[in-house]
Amino acid sequence: MKITMDSVLGKFFEFITNLSIFKFFDEKEPFQKITGLFKDKEKIVHLTKYLICGVLTTIFCLALFYLLLQTPLNENVSNFISIVLSIVVAYFLNSEYVFVSDEKNKFKEFLKFSAARASTFVFDMVVFFIFASLLGFNEMLVKTIIQIVVIILNYVFSKLFVFKAKDGKNTK
């Protein structure tokens, strides 16, 4: 089987569009859900906080990745280190500024957060390896595109699995 750029990109976009977070776009009135988000000030503030924390974490991740590329480390080791340290930064920012949780054991919560990030970590590493190492695309471009997808996935995992409040409201 010959692997072509079209087949790799086709499979990648098929995978992304099959993610459950994109399923609401299949509804008859997709813009009702989107415009509904902007009518609720609390949701706007929450999403803005998450976006700011996500951007800060992404900048940290990309800056660290760039700095590590200047060392003798190869791009995959640099990518690994930047992701692991970004998970720690993301947990701190999300737990302090974005989400509310009734979890008393913060270490346990951090482990849940880290486990939730493991799936996006694997996604990041595999897609980066395919597009940057195997197919030769620019490392920074690949890393930036992956980070956009990772931000969306990480929000869904944090909201649904990591930060839980007894009253059901897990947003600050």
C-alpha positions as CSV (number, residue, x, y, z in Angstrom):
1,M,0.0,0.0,0.0
2,K,1.5,3.3,-1.1
3,I,1.2,6.1,1.5
4,T,0.5,9.5,-0.1
5,M,0.0,12.9,1.3
6,D,-3.6,12.9,0.2
7,S,-4.3,9.6,2.0
8,V,-2.6,10.7,5.2
9,L,-4.4,14.1,5.2
10,G,-7.7,12.4,4.3
11,K,-7.4,9.9,7.2
12,F,-6.4,12.7,9.6
13,F,-9.4,14.9,8.7
14,E,-11.7,12.0,8.8
15,F,-10.5,11.2,12.4
16,I,-11.0,14.9,13.4
17,T,-14.5,15.2,12.0
18,N,-15.6,12.0,13.7
19,L,-14.7,13.3,17.1
20,S,-17.8,13.7,19.2
21,I,-17.2,17.5,19.9
22,F,-17.8,18.2,16.2
23,K,-21.0,16.2,16.0
24,F,-23.2,19.1,16.9
25,F,-22.3,20.7,13.6
26,D,-24.4,17.9,11.9
27,E,-27.6,19.3,13.4
28,K,-30.1,21.1,11.3
29,E,-29.5,24.5,13.0
30,P,-25.8,24.4,14.1
31,F,-25.6,28.2,14.5
32,Q,-28.3,28.1,17.2
33,K,-26.0,26.4,19.6
34,I,-23.1,28.7,18.7
35,T,-25.1,31.9,19.0
36,G,-26.7,30.5,22.2
37,L,-23.2,30.5,23.8
38,F,-22.9,34.2,23.3
39,K,-26.2,35.0,25.0
40,D,-25.0,33.7,28.3
41,K,-22.4,36.0,29.9
42,E,-21.3,33.4,32.3
43,K,-20.4,31.0,29.5
44,I,-18.6,33.8,27.6
45,V,-16.5,34.6,30.6
46,H,-15.7,31.0,31.3
47,L,-14.7,30.3,27.6
48,T,-12.7,33.5,27.6
49,K,-10.8,32.4,30.7
50,Y,-10.2,28.9,29.2
51,L,-9.1,30.5,26.0
52,I,-6.6,32.8,27.7
53,C,-5.2,30.0,29.8
54,G,-5.0,27.8,26.7
55,V,-3.2,30.5,24.8
56,L,-0.8,31.0,27.7
57,T,-0.1,27.3,27.9
58,T,0.3,27.0,24.1
59,I,2.7,30.0,24.1
60,F,4.7,28.3,26.9
61,C,4.7,25.0,25.0
62,L,5.7,26.5,21.7
63,A,8.4,28.7,23.3
64,L,9.9,25.8,25.2
65,F,9.7,23.6,22.1
66,Y,11.5,26.4,20.1
67,L,14.2,26.7,22.8
68,L,14.7,23.0,23.0
69,L,15.2,22.8,19.2
70,Q,18.2,25.0,19.7
71,T,19.8,22.3,21.9
72,P,21.3,19.0,20.7
73,L,18.0,17.3,21.5
74,N,16.1,16.0,18.4
75,E,12.6,17.4,17.6
76,N,10.7,14.4,19.1
77,V,12.5,14.7,22.5
78,S,12.0,18.4,22.4
79,N,8.3,17.9,21.7
80,F,8.0,15.4,24.5
81,I,9.6,17.7,27.1
82,S,7.5,20.7,26.0
83,I,4.3,18.7,26.3
84,V,5.0,17.2,29.7
85,L,6.0,20.6,31.2
86,S,3.0,22.2,29.6
87,I,0.6,19.8,31.3
88,V,1.9,21.0,34.7
89,V,1.4,24.6,33.6
90,A,-2.1,23.9,32.2
91,Y,-3.2,22.1,35.4
92,F,-2.2,25.1,37.6
93,L,-3.9,27.6,35.3
94,N,-7.1,25.6,34.8
95,S,-7.5,24.7,38.5
96,E,-6.8,28.3,39.6
97,Y,-8.7,30.3,37.0
98,V,-11.1,28.3,35.0
99,F,-12.7,25.3,36.7
100,V,-14.2,24.6,40.2
101,S,-13.8,21.2,41.7
102,D,-14.9,19.6,45.0
103,E,-12.0,17.2,44.9
104,K,-10.1,17.6,48.2
105,N,-7.1,15.6,47.1
106,K,-5.4,17.9,44.6
107,F,-2.8,15.3,43.7
108,K,-5.6,12.9,42.7
109,E,-7.2,15.7,40.6
110,F,-3.8,16.3,39.0
111,L,-3.5,12.6,38.2
112,K,-7.0,12.7,36.6
113,F,-6.0,15.8,34.7
114,S,-2.7,14.2,33.5
115,A,-4.6,11.0,32.5
116,A,-7.0,13.1,30.5
117,R,-4.1,14.8,28.8
118,A,-2.5,11.5,28.0
119,S,-4.9,11.0,25.1
120,T,-4.0,14.4,23.6
121,F,-0.4,13.8,24.4
122,V,-0.5,10.6,22.3
123,F,-2.4,12.4,19.5
124,D,0.2,15.2,19.6
125,M,3.2,12.9,19.5
126,V,1.8,10.6,16.7
127,V,0.6,13.4,14.5
128,F,3.8,15.4,15.0
129,F,5.9,12.4,14.2
130,I,4.0,11.6,11.0
131,F,3.8,15.2,9.6
132,A,7.2,16.6,10.9
133,S,9.5,13.6,11.0
134,L,8.2,11.3,8.3
135,L,6.6,13.7,5.8
136,G,9.1,16.6,6.4
137,F,6.6,19.4,7.1
138,N,7.9,22.4,9.0
139,E,8.1,21.5,12.7
140,M,6.7,24.8,14.0
141,L,3.8,24.8,11.6
142,V,2.9,21.3,12.5
143,K,3.2,21.9,16.2
144,T,1.0,25.1,16.0
145,I,-1.8,23.3,14.1
146,I,-1.7,20.4,16.5
147,Q,-1.9,22.8,19.5
148,I,-5.2,24.2,18.2
149,V,-6.8,20.8,18.1
150,V,-5.3,19.9,21.5
151,I,-6.8,23.0,23.1
152,I,-10.3,22.0,22.0
153,L,-9.9,18.4,23.1
154,N,-8.4,19.4,26.5
155,Y,-11.3,21.6,27.3
156,V,-13.8,18.8,26.6
157,F,-11.8,16.4,28.8
158,S,-11.4,18.9,31.6
159,K,-15.1,19.9,31.6
160,L,-16.4,16.3,31.4
161,F,-13.9,14.2,33.3
162,V,-11.5,16.1,35.5
163,F,-13.0,19.0,37.3
164,K,-16.2,18.0,39.1
165,A,-18.4,20.0,41.5
166,K,-21.3,18.6,43.5
167,D,-23.7,21.2,42.2
168,G,-22.8,20.4,38.6
169,K,-21.3,23.8,38.0
170,N,-17.6,23.4,37.5
171,T,-16.8,26.8,36.1
172,K,-15.3,29.9,37.8
